[in-house]
């Protein structure tokens, strides 16, 4: 099989790493890919936003399957475009991808189908939004309706902060993503991520994981795209997983099918697990980053047959096989992230780090300068490790981090603390 993988981050590197192990694979193309993916497939100089260019390349190369990593091409209709030229695509249509591309769309769908989530209101007018705040109690959750690279959610502790957030959002802080906003009640509990794959009819559950969104130890500092992750997540008991499937995932797939936009791809449910059971915070229409990376480390079975079956609507009977080992991931980020940061600094010691037992490093924001790996983004490296226990996985990951020589980077030193407390 010829497979084209779209994207250039750590999530895509881990997918390439897993896909490259499939005996079904004859050629892997990565558009645009990153330096870490170069040894796994051929890098193609196409940006993930170039829908037409991707479709033309897939047609000319007779690609058998396109796997879409990031959310933006899905929201722009890449799956729809590929369908017109009869190329299977693992990823939802533009309409189905609205579950991530529009938070208001998702909240309305939840309300219509009794999917447990926070009470909310949708607004494009500042005065109406502020009036709605008066009916709520702190803390206040303000969300940009559209895609904002994981940074469009603001939690305000006071009414004044919430009103300022509304003004900034509607005044263009997040561009087009913030022309409409959603205000939600604050949910209490423990955040976790759950993934399932669907072809519009059949649904295959994957596994739970948890990430660390705040920049600094102790869950302090601003939200980021994710500073670390681990799987399995002890908070996901068998009962919780069944509850998520029955009350959240299955009704969502049914609702989208009934709306005429059957969901093909991975459903990433961001959940709050509290005293009333799991509630949906949000959906993403693609694998999580960095959660995907730890799931790929734990997946024993070949991923390619499942991706292809989902894309073709033939998922019935497919399944995954998972390792009992734990996996942990530590993000090495550029100093200053998620604010301003510098690019171009050299990263050394990667070979020493990857030589350690159970360790794989996925590139997220790197660039080659000659033969030297340099930083080219905010989240730069994903240091992953597996182990017989969560503690062993975490210790191995940090041992690898300590082998990397990059003074211009930083990481959190408490990744996996919830898992370790339970162990």
Secondary structure in CASP SS format (residue, H / E / C, confidence):
PFRMAT SS
TARGET T0000
AUTHOR 0000-0000-0000
METHOD secondary structure of the structure
MODEL  1
X C 1.00
X E 1.00
X E 1.00
X E 1.00
X E 1.00
X E 1.00
X E 1.00
X C 1.00
X C 1.00
X H 1.00
X H 1.00
X H 1.00
X H 1.00
X H 1.00
X H 1.00
X H 1.00
X H 1.00
X H 1.00
X H 1.00
X C 1.00
X C 1.00
X C 1.00
X C 1.00
X C 1.00
X C 1.00
X C 1.00
X E 1.00
X E 1.00
X E 1.00
X E 1.00
X E 1.00
X E 1.00
X C 1.00
X C 1.00
X H 1.00
X H 1.00
X H 1.00
X C 1.00
X C 1.00
X C 1.00
X C 1.00
X E 1.00
X E 1.00
X E 1.00
X C 1.00
X C 1.00
X C 1.00
X C 1.00
X C 1.00
X C 1.00
X H 1.00
X H 1.00
X H 1.00
X H 1.00
X H 1.00
X H 1.00
X H 1.00
X H 1.00
X H 1.00
X H 1.00
X C 1.00
X C 1.00
X C 1.00
X C 1.00
X E 1.00
X E 1.00
X E 1.00
X E 1.00
X C 1.00
X C 1.00
X H 1.00
X H 1.00
X H 1.00
X H 1.00
X H 1.00
X C 1.00
X C 1.00
X H 1.00
X H 1.00
X H 1.00
X H 1.00
X H 1.00
X H 1.00
X H 1.00
X C 1.00
X C 1.00
X C 1.00
X C 1.00
X E 1.00
X E 1.00
X C 1.00
X C 1.00
X C 1.00
X C 1.00
X C 1.00
X C 1.00
X C 1.00
X H 1.00
X H 1.00
X H 1.00
X H 1.00
X C 1.00
X H 1.00
X H 1.00
X H 1.00
X H 1.00
X H 1.00
X H 1.00
X H 1.00
X H 1.00
X H 1.00
X H 1.00
X C 1.00
X C 1.00
X C 1.00
X C 1.00
X E 1.00
X C 1.00
X C 1.00
X E 1.00
X E 1.00
X E 1.00
X E 1.00
X C 1.00
X C 1.00
X H 1.00
X H 1.00
X H 1.00
X H 1.00
X H 1.00
X H 1.00
X H 1.00
X H 1.00
X C 1.00
X C 1.00
X C 1.00
X C 1.00
X C 1.00
X C 1.00
X E 1.00
X E 1.00
X E 1.00
X E 1.00
X E 1.00
X C 1.00
X C 1.00
X C 1.00
X C 1.00
X C 1.00
X C 1.00
X C 1.00
X C 1.00
X E 1.00
X E 1.00
X E 1.00
X E 1.00
X C 1.00
X C 1.00
X H 1.00
X H 1.00
X H 1.00
X H 1.00
X H 1.00
X H 1.00
X H 1.00
X H 1.00
X H 1.00
X H 1.00
X H 1.00
X H 1.00
X H 1.00
X H 1.00
X H 1.00
X C 1.00
X H 1.00
X H 1.00
X H 1.00
X H 1.00
X C 1.00
X C 1.00
X E 1.00
X E 1.00
X E 1.00
X E 1.00
X C 1.00
X C 1.00
X C 1.00
X C 1.00
X C 1.00
X E 1.00
X E 1.00
X E 1.00
X E 1.00
X E 1.00
X E 1.00
X E 1.00
X E 1.00
X E 1.00
X E 1.00
X C 1.00
X C 1.00
X C 1.00
X E 1.00
X E 1.00
X E 1.00
X E 1.00
X E 1.00
X E 1.00
X E 1.00
X E 1.00
X E 1.00
X C 1.00
X C 1.00
X E 1.00
X E 1.00
X E 1.00
X C 1.00
X C 1.00
X C 1.00
X E 1.00
X E 1.00
X E 1.00
X E 1.00
X C 1.00
X C 1.00
X C 1.00
X C 1.00
X E 1.00
X E 1.00
X E 1.00
X E 1.00
X C 1.00
X C 1.00
X C 1.00
X C 1.00
X C 1.00
X C 1.00
X H 1.00
X H 1.00
X H 1.00
X H 1.00
X H 1.00
X H 1.00
X H 1.00
X H 1.00
X H 1.00
X H 1.00
X H 1.00
X H 1.00
X H 1.00
X H 1.00
X H 1.00
X H 1.00
X H 1.00
X H 1.00
X H 1.00
X H 1.00
X H 1.00
X C 1.00
X C 1.00
X C 1.00
X C 1.00
X C 1.00
X E 1.00
X E 1.00
X E 1.00
X E 1.00
X E 1.00
X E 1.00
X E 1.00
X E 1.00
X E 1.00
X E 1.00
X E 1.00
X C 1.00
X C 1.00
X E 1.00
X E 1.00
X E 1.00
X E 1.00
X E 1.00
X E 1.00
X E 1.00
X E 1.00
X C 1.00
X C 1.00
X C 1.00
X C 1.00
X C 1.00
X C 1.00
X H 1.00
X H 1.00
X H 1.00
X H 1.00
X H 1.00
X H 1.00
X H 1.00
X H 1.00
X E 1.00
X C 1.00
X C 1.00
X C 1.00
X C 1.00
X H 1.00
X H 1.00
X H 1.00
X H 1.00
X H 1.00
X H 1.00
X H 1.00
X H 1.00
X H 1.00
X C 1.00
X C 1.00
X C 1.00
X C 1.00
X C 1.00
X C 1.00
X C 1.00
X C 1.00
X C 1.00
X E 1.00
X C 1.00
X C 1.00
X C 1.00
X E 1.00
X E 1.00
X E 1.00
X E 1.00
X E 1.00
X E 1.00
X E 1.00
X E 1.00
X E 1.00
X C 1.00
X C 1.00
X C 1.00
X C 1.00
X C 1.00
X C 1.00
X C 1.00
X C 1.00
X C 1.00
X C 1.00
X C 1.00
X E 1.00
X C 1.00
X E 1.00
X C 1.00
X H 1.00
X H 1.00
X H 1.00
X H 1.00
X H 1.00
X C 1.00
X C 1.00
X C 1.00
X C 1.00
X E 1.00
X E 1.00
X E 1.00
X E 1.00
X E 1.00
X C 1.00
X C 1.00
X E 1.00
X E 1.00
X E 1.00
X E 1.00
X C 1.00
X C 1.00
X E 1.00
X E 1.00
X E 1.00
X E 1.00
X C 1.00
X C 1.00
X C 1.00
X E 1.00
X E 1.00
X E 1.00
X E 1.00
X E 1.00
X E 1.00
X E 1.00
X E 1.00
X E 1.00
X C 1.00
X C 1.00
X H 1.00
X H 1.00
X H 1.00
X H 1.00
X H 1.00
X H 1.00
X H 1.00
X H 1.00
X H 1.00
X H 1.00
X H 1.00
X H 1.00
X C 1.00
X C 1.00
X C 1.00
X E 1.00
X C 1.00
X C 1.00
X C 1.00
X E 1.00
X E 1.00
X C 1.00
X C 1.00
X C 1.00
X C 1.00
X C 1.00
X C 1.00
X H 1.00
X H 1.00
X H 1.00
X H 1.00
X H 1.00
X H 1.00
X C 1.00
END
